[in-house]
Amino acid sequence: MEMIKLTVRLPLPLHRALQERARRRRQSLNQTIVDELFRAIGATAESEATFLRRVLREEGLLAEPGLWDTGLWEGPAPTAEEVRQLLAGAPPLSDIVIAERGEA
């Protein structure tokens, strides 16, 4: 799909609402705006990313991650460095999987 770059001025409350919607959908702000514009003008065409997600979900090949919504993490998600520190000294995941399968 051919794309153009467009600069748009949005009222702050609208921008915040779009950011929140994008966060809930786990997609970029740009993709959320494109999807909403398609929906608003009644276009039947889906964005490529939306189409791909829909098809994969319908085929059972996509599950949206839910770790951050389970209450497991309080506050902001950990950074990559914080995760590295938490996992320092832990065995590789592949070793754990092999051991749980009884293949060791």
Secondary structure, DSSP 8 states (H G I E B T S, - for coil): -----------HHHHHHHHHHHHHHTS-HHHHHHHHHHHHTT-----HHHHHHHHHHHTT------GGGTTSS-SS---HHHHHHHHTT---HHHHHHHHHT--
